[in-house]
Amino acid sequence: MAARRWRDYSTRAGRRPVKEFLESLSDPDAAAVVAAMKEVKRDGVSAPRHLDGDIYEVRADGDRVIYRVLFAQEGKRNQVLLSLEAFKKKTQKTPPKTIALAKRRLNDWKKQGNEKRGKMQTHDRRRLS
């Protein structure tokens, strides 16, 4: 099986919300989140909690605070762990609006990929003509 790897969702404008969130944390808290993400990379989806559809949740304990990273498995063999949203946990349950945001970002990521593949196929057809 191919090695799993993390990728960040990127908006069409080039923003990377999860990366930006991690950069805003203190070094110890960021290290805790990264360690939790590495566990998922190593062990797969047996470590995180399944939320809804393709969305999973990684839990990380920071300094007197709990963080969550929502992600989905992508790629031909589910080897890509696509981070979609990260936040500081304030409630018992993951807010439905946050899950909906992660789903929208996943759909956008898939759409961007389909658009890129379509452009590449058009370019390849032109070269073959």
Phi and psi in radians as a Rosetta constraint file:
Dihedral C 1 N 2 CA 2 C 2 CIRCULARHARMONIC -1.153 0.35
Dihedral N 2 CA 2 C 2 N 3 CIRCULARHARMONIC 2.596 0.35
Dihedral C 2 N 3 CA 3 C 3 CIRCULARHARMONIC -1.187 0.35
Dihedral N 3 CA 3 C 3 N 4 CIRCULARHARMONIC 2.415 0.35
Dihedral C 3 N 4 CA 4 C 4 CIRCULARHARMONIC -1.300 0.35
Dihedral N 4 CA 4 C 4 N 5 CIRCULARHARMONIC 2.597 0.35
Dihedral C 4 N 5 CA 5 C 5 CIRCULARHARMONIC -2.576 0.35
Dihedral N 5 CA 5 C 5 N 6 CIRCULARHARMONIC 2.576 0.35
Dihedral C 5 N 6 CA 6 C 6 CIRCULARHARMONIC -1.505 0.35
Dihedral N 6 CA 6 C 6 N 7 CIRCULARHARMONIC 2.459 0.35
Dihedral C 6 N 7 CA 7 C 7 CIRCULARHARMONIC -2.336 0.35
Dihedral N 7 CA 7 C 7 N 8 CIRCULARHARMONIC 2.592 0.35
Dihedral C 7 N 8 CA 8 C 8 CIRCULARHARMONIC -1.667 0.35
Dihedral N 8 CA 8 C 8 N 9 CIRCULARHARMONIC 2.394 0.35
Dihedral C 8 N 9 CA 9 C 9 CIRCULARHARMONIC -1.076 0.35
Dihedral N 9 CA 9 C 9 N 10 CIRCULARHARMONIC 2.413 0.35
Dihedral C 9 N 10 CA 10 C 10 CIRCULARHARMONIC -2.197 0.35
Dihedral N 10 CA 10 C 10 N 11 CIRCULARHARMONIC 2.288 0.35
Dihedral C 10 N 11 CA 11 C 11 CIRCULARHARMONIC -1.228 0.35
Dihedral N 11 CA 11 C 11 N 12 CIRCULARHARMONIC 2.942 0.35
Dihedral C 11 N 12 CA 12 C 12 CIRCULARHARMONIC -1.103 0.35
Dihedral N 12 CA 12 C 12 N 13 CIRCULARHARMONIC -0.446 0.35
Dihedral C 12 N 13 CA 13 C 13 CIRCULARHARMONIC -1.474 0.35
Dihedral N 13 CA 13 C 13 N 14 CIRCULARHARMONIC -0.058 0.35
Dihedral C 13 N 14 CA 14 C 14 CIRCULARHARMONIC 1.655 0.35
Dihedral N 14 CA 14 C 14 N 15 CIRCULARHARMONIC 0.040 0.35
Dihedral C 14 N 15 CA 15 C 15 CIRCULARHARMONIC -1.279 0.35
Dihedral N 15 CA 15 C 15 N 16 CIRCULARHARMONIC 2.552 0.35
Dihedral C 15 N 16 CA 16 C 16 CIRCULARHARMONIC -2.162 0.35
Dihedral N 16 CA 16 C 16 N 17 CIRCULARHARMONIC 1.558 0.35
Dihedral C 16 N 17 CA 17 C 17 CIRCULARHARMONIC -0.980 0.35
Dihedral N 17 CA 17 C 17 N 18 CIRCULARHARMONIC -0.717 0.35
Dihedral C 17 N 18 CA 18 C 18 CIRCULARHARMONIC -1.232 0.35
Dihedral N 18 CA 18 C 18 N 19 CIRCULARHARMONIC -0.740 0.35
Dihedral C 18 N 19 CA 19 C 19 CIRCULARHARMONIC -1.048 0.35
Dihedral N 19 CA 19 C 19 N 20 CIRCULARHARMONIC -0.765 0.35
Dihedral C 19 N 20 CA 20 C 20 CIRCULARHARMONIC -1.092 0.35
Dihedral N 20 CA 20 C 20 N 21 CIRCULARHARMONIC -0.699 0.35
Dihedral C 20 N 21 CA 21 C 21 CIRCULARHARMONIC -1.095 0.35
Dihedral N 21 CA 21 C 21 N 22 CIRCULARHARMONIC -0.835 0.35
Dihedral C 21 N 22 CA 22 C 22 CIRCULARHARMONIC -1.062 0.35
Dihedral N 22 CA 22 C 22 N 23 CIRCULARHARMONIC -0.667 0.35
Dihedral C 22 N 23 CA 23 C 23 CIRCULARHARMONIC -1.181 0.35
Dihedral N 23 CA 23 C 23 N 24 CIRCULARHARMONIC -0.376 0.35
Dihedral C 23 N 24 CA 24 C 24 CIRCULARHARMONIC -1.443 0.35
Dihedral N 24 CA 24 C 24 N 25 CIRCULARHARMONIC -0.220 0.35
Dihedral C 24 N 25 CA 25 C 25 CIRCULARHARMONIC -1.447 0.35
Dihedral N 25 CA 25 C 25 N 26 CIRCULARHARMONIC 2.793 0.35
Dihedral C 25 N 26 CA 26 C 26 CIRCULARHARMONIC -1.140 0.35
Dihedral N 26 CA 26 C 26 N 27 CIRCULARHARMONIC 2.781 0.35
Dihedral C 26 N 27 CA 27 C 27 CIRCULARHARMONIC -0.999 0.35
Dihedral N 27 CA 27 C 27 N 28 CIRCULARHARMONIC -0.799 0.35
Dihedral C 27 N 28 CA 28 C 28 CIRCULARHARMONIC -1.110 0.35
Dihedral N 28 CA 28 C 28 N 29 CIRCULARHARMONIC -0.692 0.35
Dihedral C 28 N 29 CA 29 C 29 CIRCULARHARMONIC -1.195 0.35
Dihedral N 29 CA 29 C 29 N 30 CIRCULARHARMONIC -0.736 0.35
Dihedral C 29 N 30 CA 30 C 30 CIRCULARHARMONIC -1.069 0.35
Dihedral N 30 CA 30 C 30 N 31 CIRCULARHARMONIC -0.705 0.35
Dihedral C 30 N 31 CA 31 C 31 CIRCULARHARMONIC -1.112 0.35
Dihedral N 31 CA 31 C 31 N 32 CIRCULARHARMONIC -0.651 0.35
Dihedral C 31 N 32 CA 32 C 32 CIRCULARHARMONIC -1.137 0.35
Dihedral N 32 CA 32 C 32 N 33 CIRCULARHARMONIC -0.735 0.35
Dihedral C 32 N 33 CA 33 C 33 CIRCULARHARMONIC -1.154 0.35
Dihedral N 33 CA 33 C 33 N 34 CIRCULARHARMONIC -0.788 0.35
Dihedral C 33 N 34 CA 34 C 34 CIRCULARHARMONIC -1.081 0.35
Dihedral N 34 CA 34 C 34 N 35 CIRCULARHARMONIC -0.695 0.35
Dihedral C 34 N 35 CA 35 C 35 CIRCULARHARMONIC -1.084 0.35
Dihedral N 35 CA 35 C 35 N 36 CIRCULARHARMONIC -0.721 0.35
Dihedral C 35 N 36 CA 36 C 36 CIRCULARHARMONIC -1.135 0.35
Dihedral N 36 CA 36 C 36 N 37 CIRCULARHARMONIC -0.666 0.35
Dihedral C 36 N 37 CA 37 C 37 CIRCULARHARMONIC -1.186 0.35
Dihedral N 37 CA 37 C 37 N 38 CIRCULARHARMONIC -0.641 0.35
Dihedral C 37 N 38 CA 38 C 38 CIRCULARHARMONIC -1.131 0.35
Dihedral N 38 CA 38 C 38 N 39 CIRCULARHARMONIC -0.604 0.35
Dihedral C 38 N 39 CA 39 C 39 CIRCULARHARMONIC -1.091 0.35
Dihedral N 39 CA 39 C 39 N 40 CIRCULARHARMONIC -0.725 0.35
Dihedral C 39 N 40 CA 40 C 40 CIRCULARHARMONIC -1.162 0.35
Dihedral N 40 CA 40 C 40 N 41 CIRCULARHARMONIC -0.705 0.35
Dihedral C 40 N 41 CA 41 C 41 CIRCULARHARMONIC -1.029 0.35
Dihedral N 41 CA 41 C 41 N 42 CIRCULARHARMONIC -0.726 0.35
Dihedral C 41 N 42 CA 42 C 42 CIRCULARHARMONIC -1.308 0.35
Dihedral N 42 CA 42 C 42 N 43 CIRCULARHARMONIC -0.818 0.35
Dihedral C 42 N 43 CA 43 C 43 CIRCULARHARMONIC -1.743 0.35
Dihedral N 43 CA 43 C 43 N 44 CIRCULARHARMONIC -0.193 0.35
Dihedral C 43 N 44 CA 44 C 44 CIRCULARHARMONIC 1.373 0.35
Dihedral N 44 CA 44 C 44 N 45 CIRCULARHARMONIC -2.794 0.35
Dihedral C 44 N 45 CA 45 C 45 CIRCULARHARMONIC -1.413 0.35
Dihedral N 45 CA 45 C 45 N 46 CIRCULARHARMONIC 0.260 0.35
Dihedral C 45 N 46 CA 46 C 46 CIRCULARHARMONIC -1.366 0.35
Dihedral N 46 CA 46 C 46 N 47 CIRCULARHARMONIC -0.396 0.35
Dihedral C 46 N 47 CA 47 C 47 CIRCULARHARMONIC -1.452 0.35
Dihedral N 47 CA 47 C 47 N 48 CIRCULARHARMONIC -0.788 0.35
Dihedral C 47 N 48 CA 48 C 48 CIRCULARHARMONIC -1.429 0.35
Dihedral N 48 CA 48 C 48 N 49 CIRCULARHARMONIC 3.028 0.35
Dihedral C 48 N 49 CA 49 C 49 CIRCULARHARMONIC -1.736 0.35
Dihedral N 49 CA 49 C 49 N 50 CIRCULARHARMONIC 2.338 0.35
Dihedral C 49 N 50 CA 50 C 50 CIRCULARHARMONIC -1.371 0.35
Dihedral N 50 CA 50 C 50 N 51 CIRCULARHARMONIC 2.267 0.35
Dihedral C 50 N 51 CA 51 C 51 CIRCULARHARMONIC -1.758 0.35
Dihedral N 51 CA 51 C 51 N 52 CIRCULARHARMONIC -1.060 0.35
Dihedral C 51 N 52 CA 52 C 52 CIRCULARHARMONIC -2.882 0.35
Dihedral N 52 CA 52 C 52 N 53 CIRCULARHARMONIC 2.233 0.35
Dihedral C 52 N 53 CA 53 C 53 CIRCULARHARMONIC 1.044 0.35
Dihedral N 53 CA 53 C 53 N 54 CIRCULARHARMONIC -2.145 0.35
Dihedral C 53 N 54 CA 54 C 54 CIRCULARHARMONIC -1.563 0.35
Dihedral N 54 CA 54 C 54 N 55 CIRCULARHARMONIC 0.019 0.35
Dihedral C 54 N 55 CA 55 C 55 CIRCULARHARMONIC -1.626 0.35
Dihedral N 55 CA 55 C 55 N 56 CIRCULARHARMONIC 2.279 0.35
Dihedral C 55 N 56 CA 56 C 56 CIRCULARHARMONIC -2.103 0.35
Dihedral N 56 CA 56 C 56 N 57 CIRCULARHARMONIC 2.867 0.35
Dihedral C 56 N 57 CA 57 C 57 CIRCULARHARMONIC -2.292 0.35
Dihedral N 57 CA 57 C 57 N 58 CIRCULARHARMONIC 2.206 0.35
Dihedral C 57 N 58 CA 58 C 58 CIRCULARHARMONIC -1.711 0.35
Dihedral N 58 CA 58 C 58 N 59 CIRCULARHARMONIC 2.346 0.35
Dihedral C 58 N 59 CA 59 C 59 CIRCULARHARMONIC -1.844 0.35
Dihedral N 59 CA 59 C 59 N 60 CIRCULARHARMONIC 2.383 0.35
Dihedral C 59 N 60 CA 60 C 60 CIRCULARHARMONIC -2.369 0.35
Dihedral N 60 CA 60 C 60 N 61 CIRCULARHARMONIC 2.296 0.35
Dihedral C 60 N 61 CA 61 C 61 CIRCULARHARMONIC -1.630 0.35
Dihedral N 61 CA 61 C 61 N 62 CIRCULARHARMONIC 2.013 0.35
Dihedral C 61 N 62 CA 62 C 62 CIRCULARHARMONIC -1.647 0.35
Dihedral N 62 CA 62 C 62 N 63 CIRCULARHARMONIC -2.831 0.35
Dihedral C 62 N 63 CA 63 C 63 CIRCULARHARMONIC -1.385 0.35
Dihedral N 63 CA 63 C 63 N 64 CIRCULARHARMONIC 1.716 0.35
Dihedral C 63 N 64 CA 64 C 64 CIRCULARHARMONIC 1.084 0.35
Dihedral N 64 CA 64 C 64 N 65 CIRCULARHARMONIC 0.455 0.35
Dihedral C 64 N 65 CA 65 C 65 CIRCULARHARMONIC -2.672 0.35
Dihedral N 65 CA 65 C 65 N 66 CIRCULARHARMONIC 2.677 0.35
Dihedral C 65 N 66 CA 66 C 66 CIRCULARHARMONIC -2.000 0.35
Dihedral N 66 CA 66 C 66 N 67 CIRCULARHARMONIC 2.379 0.35
Dihedral C 66 N 67 CA 67 C 67 CIRCULARHARMONIC -2.000 0.35
Dihedral N 67 CA 67 C 67 N 68 CIRCULARHARMONIC 2.716 0.35
Dihedral C 67 N 68 CA 68 C 68 CIRCULARHARMONIC -2.304 0.35
Dihedral N 68 CA 68 C 68 N 69 CIRCULARHARMONIC 2.498 0.35
Dihedral C 68 N 69 CA 69 C 69 CIRCULARHARMONIC -2.180 0.35
Dihedral N 69 CA 69 C 69 N 70 CIRCULARHARMONIC 2.137 0.35
Dihedral C 69 N 70 CA 70 C 70 CIRCULARHARMONIC -1.643 0.35
Dihedral N 70 CA 70 C 70 N 71 CIRCULARHARMONIC 2.387 0.35
Dihedral C 70 N 71 CA 71 C 71 CIRCULARHARMONIC -2.617 0.35
Dihedral N 71 CA 71 C 71 N 72 CIRCULARHARMONIC 2.970 0.35
Dihedral C 71 N 72 CA 72 C 72 CIRCULARHARMONIC -2.373 0.35
Dihedral N 72 CA 72 C 72 N 73 CIRCULARHARMONIC 2.662 0.35
Dihedral C 72 N 73 CA 73 C 73 CIRCULARHARMONIC -1.516 0.35
Dihedral N 73 CA 73 C 73 N 74 CIRCULARHARMONIC 2.336 0.35
Dihedral C 73 N 74 CA 74 C 74 CIRCULARHARMONIC -2.376 0.35
Dihedral N 74 CA 74 C 74 N 75 CIRCULARHARMONIC 3.138 0.35
Dihedral C 74 N 75 CA 75 C 75 CIRCULARHARMONIC 1.583 0.35
Dihedral N 75 CA 75 C 75 N 76 CIRCULARHARMONIC 2.913 0.35
Dihedral C 75 N 76 CA 76 C 76 CIRCULARHARMONIC -1.042 0.35
Dihedral N 76 CA 76 C 76 N 77 CIRCULARHARMONIC -0.601 0.35
Dihedral C 76 N 77 CA 77 C 77 CIRCULARHARMONIC -2.068 0.35
Dihedral N 77 CA 77 C 77 N 78 CIRCULARHARMONIC 0.453 0.35
Dihedral C 77 N 78 CA 78 C 78 CIRCULARHARMONIC 0.990 0.35
Dihedral N 78 CA 78 C 78 N 79 CIRCULARHARMONIC 0.534 0.35
Dihedral C 78 N 79 CA 79 C 79 CIRCULARHARMONIC -1.481 0.35
Dihedral N 79 CA 79 C 79 N 80 CIRCULARHARMONIC -0.250 0.35
Dihedral C 79 N 80 CA 80 C 80 CIRCULARHARMONIC -1.640 0.35
Dihedral N 80 CA 80 C 80 N 81 CIRCULARHARMONIC 2.193 0.35
Dihedral C 80 N 81 CA 81 C 81 CIRCULARHARMONIC -1.796 0.35
Dihedral N 81 CA 81 C 81 N 82 CIRCULARHARMONIC 1.786 0.35
Dihedral C 81 N 82 CA 82 C 82 CIRCULARHARMONIC -1.601 0.35
Dihedral N 82 CA 82 C 82 N 83 CIRCULARHARMONIC 1.880 0.35
Dihedral C 82 N 83 CA 83 C 83 CIRCULARHARMONIC -1.303 0.35
Dihedral N 83 CA 83 C 83 N 84 CIRCULARHARMONIC 2.244 0.35
Dihedral C 83 N 84 CA 84 C 84 CIRCULARHARMONIC -1.965 0.35
Dihedral N 84 CA 84 C 84 N 85 CIRCULARHARMONIC -0.637 0.35
Dihedral C 84 N 85 CA 85 C 85 CIRCULARHARMONIC -2.735 0.35
Dihedral N 85 CA 85 C 85 N 86 CIRCULARHARMONIC 2.532 0.35
Dihedral C 85 N 86 CA 86 C 86 CIRCULARHARMONIC -2.380 0.35
Dihedral N 86 CA 86 C 86 N 87 CIRCULARHARMONIC 2.533 0.35
Dihedral C 86 N 87 CA 87 C 87 CIRCULARHARMONIC -2.798 0.35
Dihedral N 87 CA 87 C 87 N 88 CIRCULARHARMONIC 2.855 0.35
Dihedral C 87 N 88 CA 88 C 88 CIRCULARHARMONIC -1.507 0.35
Dihedral N 88 CA 88 C 88 N 89 CIRCULARHARMONIC 2.233 0.35
Dihedral C 88 N 89 CA 89 C 89 CIRCULARHARMONIC -1.305 0.35
Dihedral N 89 CA 89 C 89 N 90 CIRCULARHARMONIC 2.239 0.35
Dihedral C 89 N 90 CA 90 C 90 CIRCULARHARMONIC -2.171 0.35
Dihedral N 90 CA 90 C 90 N 91 CIRCULARHARMONIC -0.282 0.35
Dihedral C 90 N 91 CA 91 C 91 CIRCULARHARMONIC -2.186 0.35
Dihedral N 91 CA 91 C 91 N 92 CIRCULARHARMONIC 2.894 0.35
Dihedral C 91 N 92 CA 92 C 92 CIRCULARHARMONIC -1.101 0.35
Dihedral N 92 CA 92 C 92 N 93 CIRCULARHARMONIC -0.790 0.35
Dihedral C 92 N 93 CA 93 C 93 CIRCULARHARMONIC -1.822 0.35
Dihedral N 93 CA 93 C 93 N 94 CIRCULARHARMONIC 2.662 0.35
Dihedral C 93 N 94 CA 94 C 94 CIRCULARHARMONIC -1.177 0.35
Dihedral N 94 CA 94 C 94 N 95 CIRCULARHARMONIC 2.213 0.35
Dihedral C 94 N 95 CA 95 C 95 CIRCULARHARMONIC -1.028 0.35
Dihedral N 95 CA 95 C 95 N 96 CIRCULARHARMONIC 2.326 0.35
Dihedral C 95 N 96 CA 96 C 96 CIRCULARHARMONIC -0.967 0.35
Dihedral N 96 CA 96 C 96 N 97 CIRCULARHARMONIC -0.594 0.35
Dihedral C 96 N 97 CA 97 C 97 CIRCULARHARMONIC -1.124 0.35
Dihedral N 97 CA 97 C 97 N 98 CIRCULARHARMONIC -0.605 0.35
Dihedral C 97 N 98 CA 98 C 98 CIRCULARHARMONIC -1.221 0.35
Dihedral N 98 CA 98 C 98 N 99 CIRCULARHARMONIC -0.706 0.35
Dihedral C 98 N 99 CA 99 C 99 CIRCULARHARMONIC -1.125 0.35
Dihedral N 99 CA 99 C 99 N 100 CIRCULARHARMONIC -0.737 0.35
Dihedral C 99 N 100 CA 100 C 100 CIRCULARHARMONIC -1.081 0.35
Dihedral N 100 CA 100 C 100 N 101 CIRCULARHARMONIC -0.690 0.35
Dihedral C 100 N 101 CA 101 C 101 CIRCULARHARMONIC -1.091 0.35
Dihedral N 101 CA 101 C 101 N 102 CIRCULARHARMONIC -0.768 0.35
Dihedral C 101 N 102 CA 102 C 102 CIRCULARHARMONIC -1.068 0.35
Dihedral N 102 CA 102 C 102 N 103 CIRCULARHARMONIC -0.715 0.35
Dihedral C 102 N 103 CA 103 C 103 CIRCULARHARMONIC -1.130 0.35
Dihedral N 103 CA 103 C 103 N 104 CIRCULARHARMONIC -0.724 0.35
Dihedral C 103 N 104 CA 104 C 104 CIRCULARHARMONIC -1.086 0.35
Dihedral N 104 CA 104 C 104 N 105 CIRCULARHARMONIC -0.742 0.35
Dihedral C 104 N 105 CA 105 C 105 CIRCULARHARMONIC -1.143 0.35
Dihedral N 105 CA 105 C 105 N 106 CIRCULARHARMONIC -0.679 0.35
Dihedral C 105 N 106 CA 106 C 106 CIRCULARHARMONIC -1.101 0.35
Dihedral N 106 CA 106 C 106 N 107 CIRCULARHARMONIC -0.802 0.35
Dihedral C 106 N 107 CA 107 C 107 CIRCULARHARMONIC -1.073 0.35
Dihedral N 107 CA 107 C 107 N 108 CIRCULARHARMONIC -0.703 0.35
Dihedral C 107 N 108 CA 108 C 108 CIRCULARHARMONIC -1.114 0.35
Dihedral N 108 CA 108 C 108 N 109 CIRCULARHARMONIC -0.755 0.35
Dihedral C 108 N 109 CA 109 C 109 CIRCULARHARMONIC -1.045 0.35
Dihedral N 109 CA 109 C 109 N 110 CIRCULARHARMONIC -0.759 0.35
Dihedral C 109 N 110 CA 110 C 110 CIRCULARHARMONIC -1.117 0.35
Dihedral N 110 CA 110 C 110 N 111 CIRCULARHARMONIC -0.719 0.35
Dihedral C 110 N 111 CA 111 C 111 CIRCULARHARMONIC -1.121 0.35
Dihedral N 111 CA 111 C 111 N 112 CIRCULARHARMONIC -0.754 0.35
Dihedral C 111 N 112 CA 112 C 112 CIRCULARHARMONIC -1.050 0.35
Dihedral N 112 CA 112 C 112 N 113 CIRCULARHARMONIC -0.720 0.35
Dihedral C 112 N 113 CA 113 C 113 CIRCULARHARMONIC -1.115 0.35
Dihedral N 113 CA 113 C 113 N 114 CIRCULARHARMONIC -0.729 0.35
Dihedral C 113 N 114 CA 114 C 114 CIRCULARHARMONIC -1.123 0.35
Dihedral N 114 CA 114 C 114 N 115 CIRCULARHARMONIC -0.695 0.35
Dihedral C 114 N 115 CA 115 C 115 CIRCULARHARMONIC -1.112 0.35
Dihedral N 115 CA 115 C 115 N 116 CIRCULARHARMONIC -0.742 0.35
Dihedral C 115 N 116 CA 116 C 116 CIRCULARHARMONIC -1.112 0.35
Dihedral N 116 CA 116 C 116 N 117 CIRCULARHARMONIC -0.758 0.35
Dihedral C 116 N 117 CA 117 C 117 CIRCULARHARMONIC -1.107 0.35
Dihedral N 117 CA 117 C 117 N 118 CIRCULARHARMONIC -0.689 0.35
Dihedral C 117 N 118 CA 118 C 118 CIRCULARHARMONIC -1.091 0.35
Dihedral N 118 CA 118 C 118 N 119 CIRCULARHARMONIC -0.733 0.35
Dihedral C 118 N 119 CA 119 C 119 CIRCULARHARMONIC -1.137 0.35
Dihedral N 119 CA 119 C 119 N 120 CIRCULARHARMONIC -0.709 0.35
Dihedral C 119 N 120 CA 120 C 120 CIRCULARHARMONIC -1.148 0.35
Dihedral N 120 CA 120 C 120 N 121 CIRCULARHARMONIC -0.704 0.35
Dihedral C 120 N 121 CA 121 C 121 CIRCULARHARMONIC -1.147 0.35
Dihedral N 121 CA 121 C 121 N 122 CIRCULARHARMONIC -0.705 0.35
Dihedral C 121 N 122 CA 122 C 122 CIRCULARHARMONIC -1.091 0.35
Dihedral N 122 CA 122 C 122 N 123 CIRCULARHARMONIC -0.775 0.35
Dihedral C 122 N 123 CA 123 C 123 CIRCULARHARMONIC -1.083 0.35
Dihedral N 123 CA 123 C 123 N 124 CIRCULARHARMONIC -0.750 0.35
Dihedral C 123 N 124 CA 124 C 124 CIRCULARHARMONIC -1.133 0.35
Dihedral N 124 CA 124 C 124 N 125 CIRCULARHARMONIC -0.699 0.35
Dihedral C 124 N 125 CA 125 C 125 CIRCULARHARMONIC -1.109 0.35
Dihedral N 125 CA 125 C 125 N 126 CIRCULARHARMONIC -0.684 0.35
Dihedral C 125 N 126 CA 126 C 126 CIRCULARHARMONIC -1.128 0.35
Dihedral N 126 CA 126 C 126 N 127 CIRCULARHARMONIC -0.681 0.35
Dihedral C 126 N 127 CA 127 C 127 CIRCULARHARMONIC -1.188 0.35
Dihedral N 127 CA 127 C 127 N 128 CIRCULARHARMONIC -0.535 0.35
Dihedral C 127 N 128 CA 128 C 128 CIRCULARHARMONIC -1.408 0.35
Dihedral N 128 CA 128 C 128 N 129 CIRCULARHARMONIC -0.327 0.35
